[in-house]
Structures are given as structure tokens and as C-alpha cells.
Amino acid sequence: MHSHRIFENPPALPHGVVVEALEPALRDRSAAGEAAEVLVGTALNDDDAEFVERRCVQAGTRAVPGSPLLGPAGLCLARVVAPAAAVGRSGCALLAAQT
């Protein structure tokens, strides 16, 4: 049986709110759901690609092992990289570490 998933397009939030939402999730897996939603909204709707990349790298390198935030961090980083066809040095390092 397939479950039907609903796509939600979370909004981009002010950068300070994004940082505040990510910090707890880097230490505590139980906060990862809200942080992932904030990160996805930022990746999809924030025009500041450098900010989005920094937050994705932060999540990918500082989240506790096995955190549910790791997958969304990689996907969001790829979302930012695709239109520009370029990624910064720290983003490249994170992607290389995932392979």
C-alpha cells in the first residue's frame, strides 16, 4: 500500500529565524523536523544562495550522526547548486564526503 504524501512549500523565513531553528537540531534529533522544514523553505524560496549554502553545510557537518536533518541538508544544497552550476569550497567538501 502506498501512502500519499502531501507536498508543502514552506516559505523563506528571515535569516535570523533560520539560524535559530537550525541550532537546536544540530544537537538534538527531535528538533530536526522543524529545522528541515525551515531549511527546505529557505532553499526553495530564498534568493541568497550563499546563505542557503552556508546553512546546508552547517547542517550537514554539525548535525548529530544519523540526524534526519542530513538528507534534507544534502537535497537543499543540491537545489542551490543546480541553477548556478557552481558550489563553494565548503559545499564541495560536504558533497565529496557523502560519496
The first five atom37 places (N, CA, C, CB, O) and aatype in JSON, in Angstrom:
{
  "aatype": [12, 8, 15, 8, 1, 9, 13, 6, 2, 14, 14, 0, 10, 14, 8, 7, 19, 19, 19, 6, 0, 10, 6, 14, 0, 10, 1, 3, 1, 15, 0, 0, 7, 6, 0, 0, 6, 19, 10, 19, 7, 16, 0, 10, 2, 3, 3, 3, 0, 6, 13, 19, 6, 1, 1, 4, 19, 5, 0, 7, 16, 1, 0, 19, 14, 7, 15, 14, 10, 10, 7, 14, 0, 7, 10, 4, 10, 0, 1, 19, 19, 0, 14, 0, 0, 0, 19, 7, 1, 15, 7, 4, 0, 10, 10, 0, 0, 5, 16],
  "atom_mask": [
    [1, 1, 1, 1, 1],
    [1, 1, 1, 1, 1],
    [1, 1, 1, 1, 1],
    [1, 1, 1, 1, 1],
    [1, 1, 1, 1, 1],
    [1, 1, 1, 1, 1],
    [1, 1, 1, 1, 1],
    [1, 1, 1, 1, 1],
    [1, 1, 1, 1, 1],
    [1, 1, 1, 1, 1],
    [1, 1, 1, 1, 1],
    [1, 1, 1, 1, 1],
    [1, 1, 1, 1, 1],
    [1, 1, 1, 1, 1],
    [1, 1, 1, 1, 1],
    [1, 1, 1, 0, 1],
    [1, 1, 1, 1, 1],
    [1, 1, 1, 1, 1],
    [1, 1, 1, 1, 1],
    [1, 1, 1, 1, 1],
    [1, 1, 1, 1, 1],
    [1, 1, 1, 1, 1],
    [1, 1, 1, 1, 1],
    [1, 1, 1, 1, 1],
    [1, 1, 1, 1, 1],
    [1, 1, 1, 1, 1],
    [1, 1, 1, 1, 1],
    [1, 1, 1, 1, 1],
    [1, 1, 1, 1, 1],
    [1, 1, 1, 1, 1],
    [1, 1, 1, 1, 1],
    [1, 1, 1, 1, 1],
    [1, 1, 1, 0, 1],
    [1, 1, 1, 1, 1],
    [1, 1, 1, 1, 1],
    [1, 1, 1, 1, 1],
    [1, 1, 1, 1, 1],
    [1, 1, 1, 1, 1],
    [1, 1, 1, 1, 1],
    [1, 1, 1, 1, 1],
    [1, 1, 1, 0, 1],
    [1, 1, 1, 1, 1],
    [1, 1, 1, 1, 1],
    [1, 1, 1, 1, 1],
    [1, 1, 1, 1, 1],
    [1, 1, 1, 1, 1],
    [1, 1, 1, 1, 1],
    [1, 1, 1, 1, 1],
    [1, 1, 1, 1, 1],
    [1, 1, 1, 1, 1],
    [1, 1, 1, 1, 1],
    [1, 1, 1, 1, 1],
    [1, 1, 1, 1, 1],
    [1, 1, 1, 1, 1],
    [1, 1, 1, 1, 1],
    [1, 1, 1, 1, 1],
    [1, 1, 1, 1, 1],
    [1, 1, 1, 1, 1],
    [1, 1, 1, 1, 1],
    [1, 1, 1, 0, 1],
    [1, 1, 1, 1, 1],
    [1, 1, 1, 1, 1],
    [1, 1, 1, 1, 1],
    [1, 1, 1, 1, 1],
    [1, 1, 1, 1, 1],
    [1, 1, 1, 0, 1],
    [1, 1, 1, 1, 1],
    [1, 1, 1, 1, 1],
    [1, 1, 1, 1, 1],
    [1, 1, 1, 1, 1],
    [1, 1, 1, 0, 1],
    [1, 1, 1, 1, 1],
    [1, 1, 1, 1, 1],
    [1, 1, 1, 0, 1],
    [1, 1, 1, 1, 1],
    [1, 1, 1, 1, 1],
    [1, 1, 1, 1, 1],
    [1, 1, 1, 1, 1],
    [1, 1, 1, 1, 1],
    [1, 1, 1, 1, 1],
    [1, 1, 1, 1, 1],
    [1, 1, 1, 1, 1],
    [1, 1, 1, 1, 1],
    [1, 1, 1, 1, 1],
    [1, 1, 1, 1, 1],
    [1, 1, 1, 1, 1],
    [1, 1, 1, 1, 1],
    [1, 1, 1, 0, 1],
    [1, 1, 1, 1, 1],
    [1, 1, 1, 1, 1],
    [1, 1, 1, 0, 1],
    [1, 1, 1, 1, 1],
    [1, 1, 1, 1, 1],
    [1, 1, 1, 1, 1],
    [1, 1, 1, 1, 1],
    [1, 1, 1, 1, 1],
    [1, 1, 1, 1, 1],
    [1, 1, 1, 1, 1],
    [1, 1, 1, 1, 1]
  ],
  "atom_positions": [
    [[0.84, -1.17, 0.0], [0.0, 0.0, 0.0], [0.88, 1.24, 0.0], [-0.95, 0.0, 1.21], [1.83, 1.34, 0.78]],
    [[0.58, 2.16, -0.85], [1.33, 3.4, -0.95], [0.64, 4.48, -0.12], [1.46, 3.85, -2.42], [-0.58, 4.64, -0.16]],
    [[1.43, 5.18, 0.61], [0.85, 6.32, 1.32], [0.98, 7.54, 0.43], [1.55, 6.56, 2.7], [1.98, 7.7, -0.28]],
    [[-0.01, 8.37, 0.46], [0.02, 9.58, -0.35], [0.64, 10.69, 0.46], [-1.4, 9.97, -0.81], [0.21, 11.0, 1.57]],
    [[1.65, 11.28, -0.09], [2.33, 12.37, 0.59], [1.82, 13.69, 0.04], [3.86, 12.26, 0.42], [1.46, 13.81, -1.13]],
    [[1.78, 14.66, 0.9], [1.34, 15.98, 0.51], [2.56, 16.89, 0.43], [0.29, 16.54, 1.51], [3.35, 16.96, 1.38]],
    [[2.72, 17.56, -0.67], [3.83, 18.49, -0.83], [3.46, 19.82, -0.2], [4.19, 18.68, -2.32], [2.39, 20.37, -0.46]],
    [[4.33, 20.31, 0.6], [4.16, 21.64, 1.18], [5.35, 22.48, 0.75], [4.04, 21.58, 2.73], [6.48, 22.0, 0.7]],
    [[5.08, 23.72, 0.44], [6.13, 24.63, 0.03], [6.31, 25.66, 1.14], [5.79, 25.31, -1.34], [5.69, 26.73, 1.11]],
    [[7.16, 25.34, 2.13], [7.32, 26.28, 3.24], [7.95, 27.58, 2.77], [8.18, 25.65, 4.35], [8.74, 27.59, 1.82]],
    [[7.6, 28.67, 3.41], [8.13, 29.97, 2.98], [9.58, 30.17, 3.42], [7.27, 31.1, 3.54], [10.06, 29.5, 4.34]],
    [[10.25, 31.06, 2.76], [11.56, 31.51, 3.23], [11.31, 32.39, 4.45], [12.36, 32.29, 2.11], [10.39, 33.21, 4.46]],
    [[12.11, 32.2, 5.45], [11.97, 32.98, 6.68], [13.15, 33.93, 6.81], [11.87, 32.05, 7.92], [14.16, 33.75, 6.14]],
    [[13.04, 34.93, 7.67], [14.19, 35.81, 7.91], [15.4, 34.98, 8.36], [13.85, 36.89, 8.98], [15.25, 33.98, 9.06]],
    [[16.57, 35.4, 7.96], [17.78, 34.63, 8.22], [18.0, 34.33, 9.7], [18.98, 35.37, 7.69], [18.44, 33.24, 10.05]],
    [[17.68, 35.28, 10.56], [17.83, 35.04, 12.0], [16.95, 33.91, 12.5], [0.0, 0.0, 0.0], [17.36, 33.13, 13.36]],
    [[15.74, 33.81, 11.95], [14.82, 32.74, 12.32], [15.35, 31.39, 11.84], [13.41, 33.0, 11.73], [15.25, 30.39, 12.55]],
    [[15.93, 31.37, 10.65], [16.51, 30.14, 10.11], [17.63, 29.65, 11.02], [17.03, 30.37, 8.68], [17.68, 28.47, 11.37]],
    [[18.53, 30.53, 11.39], [19.65, 30.17, 12.26], [19.13, 29.65, 13.6], [20.59, 31.39, 12.48], [19.62, 28.64, 14.1]],
    [[18.13, 30.32, 14.17], [17.57, 29.9, 15.45], [16.9, 28.54, 15.37], [16.58, 30.93, 15.95], [16.93, 27.77, 16.33]],
    [[16.28, 28.23, 14.23], [15.62, 26.93, 14.06], [16.63, 25.81, 13.87], [14.66, 26.98, 12.87], [16.39, 24.69, 14.31]],
    [[17.76, 26.1, 13.22], [18.75, 25.07, 12.95], [19.58, 24.71, 14.18], [19.66, 25.51, 11.84], [19.9, 23.54, 14.38]],
    [[19.93, 25.67, 14.98], [20.84, 25.43, 16.11], [20.42, 24.26, 17.0], [20.94, 26.67, 16.96], [21.24, 23.37, 17.23]],
    [[19.18, 24.21, 17.5], [18.8, 23.09, 18.36], [18.87, 21.74, 17.65], [17.4, 23.3, 18.91], [19.21, 20.73, 18.26]],
    [[18.54, 21.73, 16.36], [18.53, 20.48, 15.59], [19.92, 19.92, 15.38], [17.86, 20.7, 14.25], [20.08, 18.73, 15.11]],
    [[20.94, 20.75, 15.49], [22.31, 20.26, 15.32], [22.74, 19.41, 16.51], [23.28, 21.45, 15.13], [23.65, 18.6, 16.4]],
    [[22.07, 19.61, 17.65], [22.42, 18.87, 18.86], [21.38, 17.82, 19.23], [22.59, 19.83, 20.01], [21.69, 16.85, 19.92]],
    [[20.15, 18.0, 18.76], [19.04, 17.17, 19.22], [18.2, 16.72, 18.03], [18.16, 17.95, 20.23], [17.57, 17.53, 17.36]],
    [[18.19, 15.42, 17.79], [17.45, 14.86, 16.65], [15.96, 15.19, 16.69], [17.63, 13.37, 16.6], [15.32, 15.28, 15.64]],
    [[15.4, 15.37, 17.87], [13.96, 15.61, 17.97], [13.56, 16.97, 17.38], [13.51, 15.54, 19.43], [12.38, 17.2, 17.09]],
    [[14.5, 17.87, 17.2], [14.21, 19.18, 16.62], [14.44, 19.2, 15.11], [15.07, 20.24, 17.29], [14.29, 20.24, 14.47]],
    [[14.81, 18.06, 14.53], [15.18, 18.02, 13.12], [14.01, 18.26, 12.18], [15.81, 16.7, 12.8], [14.21, 18.82, 11.1]],
    [[12.8, 17.87, 12.55], [11.65, 18.04, 11.65], [11.37, 19.49, 11.33], [0.0, 0.0, 0.0], [11.23, 19.87, 10.17]],
    [[11.29, 20.3, 12.35], [11.05, 21.73, 12.15], [12.21, 22.38, 11.4], [10.82, 22.44, 13.49], [12.0, 23.2, 10.5]],
    [[13.43, 21.99, 11.77], [14.61, 22.57, 11.12], [14.65, 22.19, 9.64], [15.9, 22.1, 11.82], [15.01, 23.01, 8.8]],
    [[14.28, 20.96, 9.31], [14.26, 20.53, 7.91], [13.25, 21.35, 7.11], [13.93, 19.02, 7.81], [13.53, 21.74, 5.97]],
    [[12.09, 21.59, 7.7], [11.08, 22.39, 7.01], [11.59, 23.81, 6.76], [9.77, 22.42, 7.83], [11.38, 24.38, 5.69]],
    [[12.24, 24.37, 7.74], [12.8, 25.72, 7.6], [13.89, 25.73, 6.53], [13.37, 26.22, 8.95], [13.95, 26.65, 5.72]],
    [[14.74, 24.7, 6.53], [15.83, 24.62, 5.56], [15.28, 24.46, 4.14], [16.76, 23.45, 5.9], [15.78, 25.08, 3.2]],
    [[14.26, 23.64, 3.98], [13.64, 23.44, 2.66], [13.01, 24.73, 2.17], [12.57, 22.31, 2.72], [13.19, 25.11, 1.01]],
    [[12.27, 25.41, 3.03], [11.67, 26.69, 2.64], [12.72, 27.7, 2.22], [0.0, 0.0, 0.0], [12.52, 28.46, 1.27]],
    [[13.83, 27.69, 2.93], [14.92, 28.61, 2.61], [15.54, 28.25, 1.26], [15.99, 28.59, 3.72], [15.78, 29.12, 0.43]],
    [[15.8, 26.97, 1.04], [16.42, 26.53, -0.22], [15.52, 26.81, -1.42], [16.75, 25.05, -0.15], [16.0, 27.17, -2.49]],
    [[14.22, 26.64, -1.24], [13.29, 26.84, -2.36], [12.97, 28.3, -2.64], [12.02, 26.09, -2.09], [12.7, 28.67, -3.78]],
    [[12.99, 29.13, -1.6], [12.42, 30.45, -1.76], [13.31, 31.63, -1.37], [11.21, 30.52, -0.97], [12.88, 32.77, -1.49]],
    [[14.52, 31.38, -0.92], [15.42, 32.48, -0.54], [16.39, 32.73, -1.69], [16.19, 32.15, 0.79], [17.01, 31.8, -2.19]],
    [[16.5, 33.97, -2.09], [17.38, 34.31, -3.22], [18.86, 34.41, -2.83], [16.94, 35.62, -3.81], [19.71, 34.56, -3.71]],
    [[19.16, 34.32, -1.56], [20.55, 34.44, -1.09], [21.2, 33.06, -1.08], [20.6, 35.09, 0.33], [21.23, 32.39, -0.05]],
    [[21.73, 32.65, -2.23], [22.3, 31.31, -2.38], [23.47, 31.07, -1.43], [22.76, 31.1, -3.81], [23.64, 29.95, -0.94]],
    [[24.26, 32.08, -1.16], [25.39, 31.9, -0.23], [24.9, 31.59, 1.18], [26.28, 33.15, -0.21], [25.46, 30.73, 1.85]],
    [[23.86, 32.27, 1.62], [23.29, 31.99, 2.94], [22.75, 30.56, 2.98], [22.17, 32.99, 3.27], [23.01, 29.83, 3.94]],
    [[22.01, 30.17, 1.96], [21.44, 28.82, 1.92], [22.55, 27.78, 1.94], [20.54, 28.65, 0.67], [22.47, 26.8, 2.67]],
    [[23.58, 27.99, 1.14], [24.69, 27.03, 1.11], [25.35, 26.92, 2.49], [25.73, 27.45, 0.06], [25.65, 25.82, 2.95]],
    [[25.57, 28.05, 3.15], [26.19, 28.02, 4.49], [25.33, 27.24, 5.47], [26.42, 29.45, 5.02], [25.86, 26.46, 6.26]],
    [[24.02, 27.44, 5.42], [23.14, 26.71, 6.34], [23.12, 25.22, 6.02], [21.71, 27.29, 6.27], [23.1, 24.39, 6.94]],
    [[23.13, 24.86, 4.74], [23.16, 23.44, 4.37], [24.46, 22.78, 4.82], [22.99, 23.29, 2.84], [24.44, 21.67, 5.35]],
    [[25.56, 23.46, 4.61], [26.85, 22.92, 5.03], [26.88, 22.81, 6.55], [28.02, 23.82, 4.52], [27.38, 21.82, 7.09]],
    [[26.37, 23.81, 7.24], [26.32, 23.77, 8.7], [25.52, 22.55, 9.16], [25.69, 25.07, 9.26], [25.98, 21.81, 10.03]],
    [[24.36, 22.34, 8.58], [23.53, 21.2, 8.96], [24.22, 19.89, 8.62], [22.18, 21.27, 8.27], [24.19, 18.95, 9.41]],
    [[24.84, 19.82, 7.45], [25.48, 18.59, 7.02], [26.74, 18.23, 7.78], [0.0, 0.0, 0.0], [27.11, 17.06, 7.86]],
    [[27.41, 19.21, 8.32], [28.67, 18.94, 9.02], [28.54, 18.93, 10.54], [29.7, 19.96, 8.62], [29.38, 18.35, 11.23]],
    [[27.5, 19.57, 11.07], [27.38, 19.67, 12.52], [26.24, 18.87, 13.14], [27.22, 21.08, 12.9], [26.21, 18.7, 14.35]],
    [[25.31, 18.38, 12.33], [24.2, 17.6, 12.88], [24.73, 16.29, 13.47], [23.13, 17.3, 11.78], [25.73, 15.75, 13.0]],
    [[24.06, 15.81, 14.5], [24.48, 14.57, 15.15], [24.38, 13.42, 14.15], [23.62, 14.28, 16.41], [23.51, 13.45, 13.28]],
    [[25.25, 12.42, 14.25], [25.2, 11.28, 13.33], [23.8, 10.66, 13.29], [26.24, 10.23, 13.73], [23.16, 10.46, 14.33]],
    [[23.35, 10.36, 12.1], [22.03, 9.75, 11.92], [20.88, 10.72, 12.0], [0.0, 0.0, 0.0], [19.72, 10.3, 11.96]],
    [[21.15, 12.0, 12.1], [20.09, 13.0, 12.21], [19.24, 13.02, 10.94], [20.69, 14.39, 12.46], [19.77, 12.94, 9.83]],
    [[17.92, 13.11, 11.1], [17.05, 13.24, 9.94], [17.27, 14.55, 9.17], [15.61, 13.15, 10.37], [16.69, 14.73, 8.09]],
    [[18.07, 15.43, 9.68], [18.37, 16.69, 9.01], [19.42, 16.52, 7.92], [18.84, 17.72, 10.03], [19.54, 17.37, 7.03]],
    [[20.18, 15.43, 7.97], [21.28, 15.24, 7.0], [20.77, 15.11, 5.56], [22.08, 14.01, 7.37], [21.35, 15.71, 4.65]],
    [[19.73, 14.34, 5.34], [19.18, 14.17, 3.99], [18.68, 15.48, 3.41], [0.0, 0.0, 0.0], [19.08, 15.86, 2.31]],
    [[17.81, 16.19, 4.13], [17.35, 17.48, 3.6], [18.49, 18.47, 3.37], [16.34, 18.08, 4.55], [18.43, 19.27, 2.44]],
    [[19.52, 18.42, 4.21], [20.65, 19.34, 4.01], [21.31, 19.08, 2.65], [21.7, 19.19, 5.15], [21.63, 20.03, 1.93]],
    [[21.52, 17.82, 2.3], [22.11, 17.48, 1.02], [21.22, 17.84, -0.15], [0.0, 0.0, 0.0], [21.69, 18.38, -1.15]],
    [[19.93, 17.55, -0.02], [19.0, 17.89, -1.1], [18.89, 19.39, -1.3], [17.62, 17.31, -0.79], [18.84, 19.88, -2.43]],
    [[18.85, 20.12, -0.19], [18.75, 21.58, -0.3], [20.02, 22.17, -0.89], [18.47, 22.2, 1.08], [19.96, 23.13, -1.66]],
    [[21.16, 21.61, -0.55], [22.42, 22.07, -1.13], [22.4, 21.84, -2.64], [23.64, 21.35, -0.48], [22.81, 22.71, -3.41]],
    [[21.93, 20.68, -3.06], [21.85, 20.38, -4.5], [20.9, 21.35, -5.19], [21.4, 18.93, -4.73], [21.13, 21.75, -6.33]],
    [[19.82, 21.71, -4.52], [18.84, 22.65, -5.09], [19.48, 24.01, -5.34], [17.63, 22.8, -4.14], [19.17, 24.67, -6.34]],
    [[20.35, 24.43, -4.44], [21.01, 25.72, -4.58], [22.07, 25.66, -5.67], [21.62, 26.16, -3.25], [22.26, 26.62, -6.42]],
    [[22.77, 24.55, -5.74], [23.88, 24.4, -6.68], [23.38, 24.29, -8.12], [24.71, 23.17, -6.32], [24.02, 24.82, -9.03]],
    [[22.27, 23.62, -8.34], [21.81, 23.33, -9.7], [21.66, 24.57, -10.57], [20.49, 22.61, -9.63], [22.21, 24.59, -11.68]],
    [[20.95, 25.62, -10.14], [20.8, 26.77, -11.04], [22.11, 27.49, -11.32], [19.82, 27.74, -10.45], [22.31, 28.0, -12.42]],
    [[22.98, 27.52, -10.37], [24.23, 28.25, -10.55], [25.31, 27.38, -11.19], [24.73, 28.78, -9.21], [26.3, 27.89, -11.71]],
    [[25.11, 26.07, -11.15], [26.1, 25.11, -11.64], [27.46, 25.34, -10.98], [26.24, 25.22, -13.17], [28.5, 25.08, -11.58]],
    [[27.43, 25.81, -9.77], [28.66, 26.05, -9.02], [28.36, 25.91, -7.54], [29.26, 27.45, -9.34], [27.25, 26.16, -7.08]],
    [[29.37, 25.5, -6.81], [29.23, 25.37, -5.37], [30.54, 25.84, -4.73], [28.89, 23.89, -4.95], [31.62, 25.67, -5.3]],
    [[30.42, 26.4, -3.57], [31.61, 26.88, -2.86], [32.47, 25.73, -2.36], [0.0, 0.0, 0.0], [32.07, 24.57, -2.43]],
    [[33.64, 26.06, -1.87], [34.6, 25.08, -1.4], [34.03, 24.2, -0.28], [35.87, 25.77, -0.92], [34.21, 22.99, -0.29]],
    [[33.33, 24.81, 0.7], [32.79, 24.02, 1.8], [31.65, 23.12, 1.32], [32.31, 24.94, 2.92], [31.49, 22.01, 1.83]],
    [[30.87, 23.59, 0.36], [29.82, 22.76, -0.21], [30.4, 21.57, -0.96], [0.0, 0.0, 0.0], [29.87, 20.46, -0.85]],
    [[31.45, 21.78, -1.71], [32.12, 20.69, -2.41], [32.66, 19.65, -1.43], [33.25, 21.23, -3.28], [32.57, 18.45, -1.68]],
    [[33.23, 20.13, -0.34], [33.79, 19.21, 0.67], [32.69, 18.35, 1.26], [34.51, 19.99, 1.78], [32.89, 17.15, 1.46]],
    [[31.54, 18.94, 1.55], [30.43, 18.17, 2.11], [29.93, 17.15, 1.1], [29.28, 19.11, 2.54], [29.71, 15.99, 1.46]],
    [[29.76, 17.54, -0.15], [29.3, 16.6, -1.17], [30.29, 15.47, -1.38], [29.05, 17.33, -2.48], [29.89, 14.32, -1.55]],
    [[31.58, 15.78, -1.36], [32.61, 14.75, -1.53], [32.6, 13.77, -0.37], [33.99, 15.4, -1.66], [32.84, 12.58, -0.57]],
    [[32.32, 14.25, 0.83], [32.29, 13.39, 2.0], [31.09, 12.44, 1.98], [32.25, 14.23, 3.25], [31.13, 11.39, 2.62]],
    [[30.05, 12.79, 1.26], [28.85, 11.97, 1.2], [28.97, 10.81, 0.22], [27.68, 12.82, 0.83], [28.14, 9.89, 0.23]],
    [[29.98, 10.84, -0.63], [30.11, 9.78, -1.65], [31.04, 8.69, -1.21], [30.6, 10.35, -2.95], [31.26, 7.73, -1.95]]
  ]
}
